[in-house]
Amino acid sequence: MGNKLAREFQKLALEAADWERVRTEERPFFQDAHATGIGSRRLTLIHCPSFDRGYAWDIREIEDRFRLYRSRVCHGSTQLKGYDLLQFESKPLREYLRRLQAIKIALHPTGRAGLDGTSVHLGIFSGGVASIQLSWWGEPQNEWKEIGVITEEMRKQFSQAPLFETDSSVTKQTD
């Protein structure tokens, strides 16, 4: 019995170390975070204003439920840091994904560039190898306007979401 408890304690310690690494290490935009019980990434939205703190949000799916995580954009870079579970219902996250996946677009970027303003990066992931990533500065090009409307709606809602407070946020969140 003692060996079983020791193995269980060691497993929990490794899982806690995984989560600590995910929460503290910097990672490039669109690099997936990996930890036990985190689920599959379905969407990443990164909002980078020139003169304010930027944030990234991941929608993840685990056991047919969706969860929302937030990272900070490291100022002046394309790196993210932190990974905090937010309080957000699963149903609207599923609906955002459904709305975005229903949009048909031309894959011909025509947007402009600039120094001041806000850049937006959006990644949609299949849970396998397939993905699509779009980026724009200021306003999205006309063909992507509907995507821009949805991402701005998500940004406003996600920005208001409080942190999920728990000792074991991975396993205790409910819908």
C-alpha positions as CSV (number, residue, x, y, z in Angstrom):
1,M,0.0,0.0,0.0
2,G,2.9,2.4,0.7
3,N,4.3,2.1,-2.8
4,K,0.9,2.8,-4.3
5,L,0.6,6.0,-2.3
6,A,4.1,7.0,-3.1
7,R,3.5,6.5,-6.9
8,E,0.2,8.5,-6.6
9,F,2.1,11.3,-4.8
10,Q,4.8,11.3,-7.4
11,K,2.2,11.5,-10.2
12,L,0.5,14.5,-8.6
13,A,3.9,16.2,-8.1
14,L,4.7,15.7,-11.8
15,E,1.3,17.1,-12.8
16,A,1.8,20.1,-10.5
17,A,5.2,20.7,-12.0
18,D,3.8,20.5,-15.5
19,W,1.2,23.2,-14.7
20,E,3.8,25.4,-13.0
21,R,5.9,25.2,-16.1
22,V,2.9,26.1,-18.3
23,R,2.1,29.1,-16.1
24,T,5.6,30.5,-15.8
25,E,7.5,29.8,-19.0
26,E,7.4,32.1,-22.0
27,R,6.3,30.5,-25.3
28,P,5.9,31.8,-28.9
29,F,2.5,32.9,-30.2
30,F,0.6,29.8,-31.3
31,Q,2.8,27.4,-29.5
32,D,0.5,25.0,-27.7
33,A,0.7,24.7,-23.9
34,H,1.0,21.1,-22.7
35,A,0.0,19.7,-19.3
36,T,-2.0,16.8,-17.9
37,G,-5.7,17.4,-18.1
38,I,-5.5,20.5,-20.3
39,G,-7.5,19.2,-23.2
40,S,-7.2,20.1,-26.9
41,R,-6.7,23.6,-28.1
42,R,-9.5,24.7,-30.5
43,L,-8.9,28.4,-30.8
44,T,-6.3,31.1,-29.9
45,L,-7.1,34.8,-30.0
46,I,-4.2,37.2,-29.4
47,H,-4.9,41.0,-29.0
48,C,-1.8,43.2,-29.1
49,P,-2.4,47.0,-28.7
50,S,0.7,49.2,-29.2
51,F,0.6,51.0,-25.9
52,D,-1.3,48.7,-23.6
53,R,-1.0,45.2,-22.2
54,G,-1.9,42.5,-24.7
55,Y,-3.6,39.2,-23.9
56,A,-4.1,35.9,-25.6
57,W,-7.0,33.5,-24.9
58,D,-7.2,29.8,-25.7
59,I,-10.4,27.9,-26.0
60,R,-9.7,24.3,-25.1
61,E,-11.9,21.2,-25.3
62,I,-11.9,18.4,-22.8
63,E,-14.5,15.7,-22.4
64,D,-16.9,17.6,-24.7
65,R,-16.7,20.8,-22.5
66,F,-14.9,24.0,-23.4
67,R,-12.7,26.0,-21.1
68,L,-11.1,29.4,-21.5
69,Y,-7.5,30.2,-20.6
70,R,-5.6,33.5,-20.6
71,S,-2.0,34.4,-21.2
72,R,-0.2,37.8,-21.2
73,V,1.6,39.1,-24.3
74,C,5.2,39.9,-23.3
75,H,5.6,43.6,-24.2
76,G,7.2,44.3,-27.5
77,S,7.5,40.6,-28.5
78,T,5.7,37.7,-30.0
79,Q,5.9,35.7,-26.8
80,L,3.2,34.7,-24.3
81,K,3.5,34.1,-20.6
82,G,1.1,32.6,-18.0
83,Y,-1.8,30.3,-18.4
84,D,-4.8,31.1,-16.2
85,L,-8.2,29.3,-16.3
86,L,-11.0,31.8,-16.5
87,Q,-14.6,31.6,-15.3
88,F,-16.6,31.3,-18.6
89,E,-19.5,29.0,-19.5
90,S,-18.8,26.2,-22.0
91,K,-21.9,26.9,-24.2
92,P,-20.8,30.4,-25.5
93,L,-17.3,29.1,-26.2
94,R,-18.8,26.3,-28.3
95,E,-21.0,28.9,-30.1
96,Y,-18.0,31.2,-30.9
97,L,-16.2,28.2,-32.5
98,R,-19.3,27.2,-34.4
99,R,-19.8,30.7,-35.8
100,L,-16.2,31.1,-36.9
101,Q,-16.1,27.6,-38.4
102,A,-19.2,28.4,-40.5
103,I,-17.5,31.4,-42.2
104,K,-16.2,31.0,-45.8
105,I,-13.3,33.3,-46.7
106,A,-10.8,34.0,-49.4
107,L,-7.3,33.1,-48.4
108,H,-5.7,36.1,-50.1
109,P,-4.3,38.5,-47.4
110,T,-4.6,42.1,-48.6
111,G,-4.4,44.0,-45.2
112,R,-2.2,47.0,-44.4
113,A,0.6,47.4,-41.9
114,G,1.4,50.1,-39.4
115,L,3.4,51.0,-36.3
116,D,0.7,52.2,-33.9
117,G,-2.6,50.5,-33.3
118,T,-3.6,47.0,-32.6
119,S,-2.6,43.7,-34.2
120,V,-4.9,40.7,-33.9
121,H,-4.0,37.1,-34.4
122,L,-6.5,34.2,-34.6
123,G,-5.8,30.5,-34.8
124,I,-8.4,27.8,-35.2
125,F,-7.3,24.2,-34.6
126,S,-8.8,20.9,-35.4
127,G,-7.4,19.0,-32.4
128,G,-5.2,17.2,-34.9
129,V,-2.7,18.6,-37.4
130,A,-5.0,20.9,-39.4
131,S,-5.2,24.6,-38.4
132,I,-5.6,28.0,-39.9
133,Q,-4.0,31.3,-38.6
134,L,-5.0,34.8,-39.6
135,S,-3.4,38.1,-38.5
136,W,-4.3,41.7,-39.2
137,W,-3.4,45.2,-38.0
138,G,-6.1,47.6,-37.2
139,E,-9.2,46.4,-39.1
140,P,-9.4,43.1,-40.9
141,Q,-9.6,43.2,-44.7
142,N,-13.1,43.4,-46.1
143,E,-13.3,39.6,-46.8
144,W,-12.6,38.9,-43.1
145,K,-14.9,41.5,-41.6
146,E,-17.3,38.9,-40.1
147,I,-14.3,37.3,-38.4
148,G,-13.3,40.7,-37.1
149,V,-16.7,41.3,-35.6
150,I,-16.7,37.9,-33.8
151,T,-13.1,38.3,-32.5
152,E,-13.9,41.7,-31.1
153,E,-17.0,40.3,-29.4
154,M,-14.9,37.5,-27.9
155,R,-12.2,39.9,-26.8
156,K,-14.7,42.1,-25.0
157,Q,-16.3,39.1,-23.3
158,F,-13.1,37.3,-22.5
159,S,-11.5,40.5,-21.0
160,Q,-14.3,40.6,-18.4
161,A,-14.0,37.0,-17.3
162,P,-12.6,36.6,-13.8
163,L,-10.0,34.0,-12.8
164,F,-11.2,30.6,-11.8
165,E,-10.2,30.3,-8.2
166,T,-9.3,26.8,-7.0
167,D,-6.3,24.7,-5.9
168,S,-6.8,22.3,-8.7
169,S,-8.3,24.3,-11.6
170,V,-7.7,21.5,-14.0
171,T,-10.2,19.0,-12.6
172,K,-12.7,21.1,-10.6
173,Q,-14.3,23.4,-13.1
174,T,-17.9,22.7,-13.9
175,D,-20.2,24.2,-16.5
